[in-house]
Amino acid sequence: MDIKSPLEDWITKEQFVKAYPALNLSQVQYLIRSRKHNGLSKSGAVSKVGGRMLIHKNKFAEWIATKVC
C-alpha cells in the first residue's frame, strides 16, 4: 500500500460502483475475490482494513488499463 496516498483515494466497493457505474457490484466483488489470480492484489489497488475491503481509485484504474481483450 502506498502510505503517501490520501485517505480520500480509498473507497468501499459500494462507493466505487456508485461513482463508476461501468462496473456493477457483482463484477467488482468477483474481481476482488479473484485478486490473487488476476493481479489486482499485486497492483496495490485493494486493501483489507478491519474486515472491509477498500479500493484505491487511481491504482484500480491503472490495473484496468493493463487489461486487454
C-alpha positions in Angstrom: 0.0 0.0 0.0 1.2 3.5 -0.8 1.4 5.3 2.5 1.7 8.7 0.7 -1.8 8.3 -0.7 -4.5 10.4 0.9 -7.3 8.5 2.5 -9.8 10.1 0.1 -8.3 7.8 -2.6 -9.6 4.7 -0.7 -13.3 3.9 -1.0 -15.5 0.9 -0.4 -16.7 -1.3 -3.3 -20.2 0.1 -2.8 -18.9 3.7 -3.2 -16.8 2.6 -6.2 -19.7 1.2 -8.2 -21.9 4.2 -7.3 -19.2 6.6 -8.5 -18.2 4.4 -11.5 -21.3 2.6 -12.8 -19.4 1.0 -15.7 -18.8 -1.9 -13.3 -21.6 -3.3 -11.1 -21.2 -4.6 -7.6 -21.2 -8.3 -8.6 -18.3 -7.6 -11.1 -16.3 -5.8 -8.5 -16.8 -8.5 -5.9 -15.7 -11.1 -8.4 -12.6 -9.2 -9.3 -11.8 -8.7 -5.6 -12.4 -12.4 -4.8 -10.0 -13.3 -7.7 -7.4 -10.7 -6.8 -4.6 -13.2 -6.1 -5.0 -14.7 -9.6 -5.8 -11.6 -11.7 -3.0 -9.4 -10.5 -5.3 -7.0 -8.6 -3.6 -7.8 -5.3 -0.1 -7.2 -6.7 -1.2 -3.8 -8.1 -1.9 -2.4 -4.6 -5.4 -1.4 -5.7 -7.2 -3.2 -2.9 -6.6 -3.4 0.9 -8.5 -5.1 3.6 -8.9 -2.9 6.7 -10.9 -4.0 9.7 -12.7 -6.7 7.7 -13.7 -4.2 5.0 -12.2 -4.3 1.5 -11.1 -0.8 0.2 -10.3 0.1 -3.3 -7.7 2.7 -4.3 -9.4 4.6 -7.2 -6.3 5.5 -9.2 -4.5 2.2 -8.8 -7.6 0.3 -9.7 -7.9 2.4 -12.9 -4.3 1.7 -13.7 -4.9 -2.0 -13.2 -7.9 -1.9 -15.5 -5.8 -0.1 -18.2 -3.4 -3.1 -18.2 -6.1 -5.5 -19.2 -6.6 -6.1 -22.9 -9.0 -8.3 -24.8 
